[in-house]
Amino acid sequence: MSLFKKHPESKIVLSTEVKKIGSGAREFLAEKMIIFFGEKAPEYLAEHCFIIGDASGDYPLVVGDMLGIGTSRYKITAVGDVAKQNFQALGHLVVQFDGAKKANQPGMIHVEAKAMPEIEVGTALTLEHA
């Protein structure tokens, strides 16, 4: 059963969770960065990522949306040109916690510069459309 859910009665357009944490996933935290990838990530990439459940679907991913990680919520400040496509097709999303108004890389999103969340297996990941 997929954890992907559409919530037509609310603004939440995606709900999934962290399934596995790669051995090197936390190395990017010092750079205020988190890398998510779907369960079909190649092993050489998976070891550097937080592996999430199904993120497929057709939903918005735009500036002003809210990214939820566990009990923390972050306003999206920039979206790279291919970030939405990568996330929907592969569950691949690079999140930078710096509040930048322009994406540094095409597959990256930036969120407001707040304290980064604690992430464990089972941590919820949501996307709320503004």
C-alpha positions in Angstrom: 0.0 0.0 0.0 1.4 3.4 -1.0 1.7 6.1 1.6 1.0 8.7 -1.1 -2.3 10.4 -0.4 -4.2 13.2 -1.9 -6.1 15.3 0.5 -8.8 17.1 -1.4 -10.4 18.6 1.7 -7.1 20.2 2.8 -4.1 21.8 1.1 -1.9 18.8 1.7 -1.0 17.4 -1.7 1.6 14.8 -0.7 2.1 12.7 2.4 4.8 10.1 2.7 7.4 9.1 5.2 11.1 8.3 5.6 11.6 4.5 5.1 15.4 4.2 5.4 18.4 6.5 6.1 21.5 6.0 4.1 24.8 5.7 6.1 26.0 9.0 4.7 22.7 10.9 4.6 23.5 13.0 7.6 26.8 14.2 6.2 24.9 17.0 4.3 23.3 18.4 7.4 26.4 20.5 8.1 25.8 22.2 4.8 22.1 22.8 5.8 21.0 20.3 3.1 18.8 17.2 3.1 18.6 14.8 0.1 15.5 12.7 -0.3 15.2 9.9 -2.8 12.5 7.3 -3.5 12.9 3.6 -2.7 14.2 2.8 -6.2 17.3 4.9 -5.7 20.5 3.2 -7.0 22.5 1.9 -4.0 25.4 4.2 -4.7 23.0 7.2 -4.3 20.8 5.7 -1.6 23.7 5.7 0.9 23.7 9.5 0.8 19.9 10.0 1.0 16.9 9.8 3.2 14.8 7.2 1.4 11.1 8.0 1.3 7.9 6.2 0.2 6.0 6.9 -2.9 6.0 10.6 -4.0 4.6 10.1 -7.5 1.6 12.0 -8.7 0.6 15.3 -10.3 0.8 18.0 -7.7 2.2 21.5 -7.5 5.6 22.3 -6.1 6.0 26.1 -6.1 7.4 29.0 -4.1 5.1 29.7 -1.2 4.2 26.0 -0.6 5.0 24.5 2.8 7.3 21.5 3.2 6.6 19.5 6.4 9.3 17.3 7.9 8.1 15.7 11.1 6.5 18.4 13.2 8.5 21.2 11.5 7.1 23.2 8.5 9.2 25.3 6.1 8.1 27.8 3.5 9.5 27.1 0.1 11.5 30.1 -1.2 12.9 28.8 -4.5 12.3 25.8 -6.8 14.7 24.6 -9.4 13.6 24.0 -13.0 13.5 20.2 -12.7 12.8 19.8 -9.0 9.1 19.1 -9.4 9.7 16.5 -12.2 12.5 14.8 -10.2 10.4 14.6 -7.1 7.3 13.3 -8.8 9.1 10.7 -10.9 11.9 9.6 -8.6 11.1 10.9 -5.1 14.4 12.8 -5.5 14.4 16.2 -3.8 17.4 18.3 -2.6 16.3 20.7 0.1 18.6 23.6 1.1 17.7 25.4 4.4 19.0 28.9 3.5 16.0 31.0 2.4 17.5 31.6 -1.1 15.2 33.2 -3.6 16.8 31.5 -6.6 17.7 27.8 -6.8 21.4 27.0 -6.9 20.8 23.8 -8.9 17.9 22.7 -11.2 16.8 19.8 -9.0 17.0 21.7 -5.7 14.4 23.6 -3.6 15.2 26.2 -1.0 13.2 26.7 2.2 13.3 29.3 4.9 16.4 29.4 7.0 15.1 27.8 10.3 16.4 25.1 12.5 16.7 21.8 10.6 14.5 19.0 11.6 15.5 15.7 13.3 14.8 12.9 10.9 14.4 9.2 11.8 12.8 6.3 10.0 9.1 7.0 10.1 9.4 10.8 10.0 6.5 12.2 8.0 7.2 14.3 4.8 4.3 16.4 3.5 3.8 19.1 0.9 1.1 21.7 1.5 0.0 23.8 -1.5 -0.3 27.5 -0.6 
